[in-house]
Amino acid sequence: MSVRCLLDTNVLIDYINESAEPGFVDNVEQALMAGSVVSVVTTMELLGWRGHDEQSRRDAENLLNGLGEIGLSRPVVEKVIMLRSSMAIKLPDAIIAASALVEGLPLMTCNRDDFKAIPDLLLV
């Protein structure tokens, strides 16, 4: 599955911690090679985790440095407002979903239940 997508925070956490199955790791590495990106929320969540030691923070920073980041542009903000006013969704999830929708990218996530009700959002 070599497809450019938006990577959810949980995907990167599992990838860094090597806590996933080999098939999962292969899929993430293919997505990384395809030029996948993250939301600014993922950057904040991944680097803001209090449980990092020096090495895990360095690993997270190195991984993020190789990825493009989608910021809070006006179209993303408007899509977040539309999502939050039409369904129960946490703000970070709404920003991640809106970023994928605005950029026309599928979302690679381990938490499909958090996003499955969002119209037009393709989940990987």
C-alpha positions in Angstrom: 0.0 0.0 0.0 2.2 2.8 -1.2 -0.2 5.7 -0.9 0.4 9.3 0.3 -1.9 9.9 3.3 -2.3 11.9 6.5 -0.8 9.9 9.4 -2.7 10.0 12.7 -0.8 10.3 15.9 -1.5 6.8 17.1 0.1 5.4 13.9 3.3 7.2 14.6 3.3 6.2 18.2 2.9 2.6 17.4 5.6 2.9 14.6 8.1 4.6 16.9 7.5 2.2 19.8 7.7 -0.8 17.4 4.6 -2.1 19.1 2.8 -3.1 15.9 2.9 -6.1 13.7 5.4 -6.3 10.8 2.6 -5.8 8.2 1.7 -2.5 9.9 5.3 -1.3 10.0 5.6 -2.1 6.3 2.5 -0.1 5.5 3.7 2.9 7.5 7.1 2.8 5.8 5.5 2.7 2.4 3.3 5.6 3.3 6.3 7.5 4.6 8.1 6.9 1.3 5.1 8.0 -0.6 5.4 11.5 1.0 2.7 11.2 3.7 2.1 14.2 6.0 0.8 15.0 9.5 -1.5 17.5 11.0 -0.1 20.2 13.3 -2.2 18.4 16.0 -0.1 15.2 15.5 3.1 17.2 15.9 1.8 18.7 19.2 0.5 15.4 20.5 3.6 13.4 19.6 6.2 15.9 20.9 4.0 17.0 23.9 3.8 13.5 25.3 5.2 13.6 28.9 6.4 10.0 28.8 9.3 10.7 26.4 12.8 9.9 27.4 15.7 11.6 25.5 15.9 8.9 22.9 12.1 8.6 22.2 11.8 12.4 21.9 14.7 12.5 19.4 13.2 9.6 17.4 9.8 11.5 17.3 11.5 14.7 16.2 13.5 12.9 13.5 10.4 11.2 12.2 8.4 14.5 12.1 11.3 16.4 10.5 11.0 14.1 7.5 7.2 14.7 7.1 5.2 17.6 5.7 2.8 19.3 8.2 -0.6 20.6 7.5 -1.3 23.7 9.5 -4.5 25.5 10.6 -5.3 27.2 7.3 -8.7 28.9 6.9 -10.1 26.0 4.9 -9.1 23.5 7.6 -10.6 25.8 10.3 -13.9 26.0 8.3 -14.0 22.3 7.8 -13.4 21.8 11.6 -16.3 24.1 12.4 -18.6 22.2 10.0 -17.6 18.8 11.5 -17.9 19.9 15.1 -21.3 21.6 14.5 -22.7 18.5 12.8 -21.4 15.7 15.0 -19.9 14.8 18.3 -16.1 14.7 17.7 -13.2 15.8 19.8 -11.4 18.9 18.6 -8.0 17.2 17.9 -9.8 14.5 15.9 -11.8 17.1 14.0 -8.6 19.0 13.1 -6.9 15.8 11.9 -10.0 14.8 9.9 -10.5 18.2 8.4 -6.8 18.4 7.4 -7.1 15.1 5.5 -10.4 16.2 3.8 -9.1 19.6 2.8 -5.9 18.1 1.3 -7.8 15.3 -0.4 -5.8 12.6 1.5 -6.9 9.3 3.1 -6.3 9.1 6.9 -4.1 6.3 8.2 -5.3 5.6 11.8 -5.5 2.9 14.3 -8.7 4.4 15.8 -11.2 3.9 12.9 -14.1 4.3 15.3 -13.1 8.0 16.0 -13.5 8.8 12.3 -15.9 6.3 10.6 -18.9 8.7 10.8 -17.2 11.5 8.9 -18.6 11.7 5.3 -16.1 11.5 2.5 -13.1 10.7 4.8 -11.3 7.7 3.4 -9.7 5.6 6.2 -6.6 3.4 5.7 
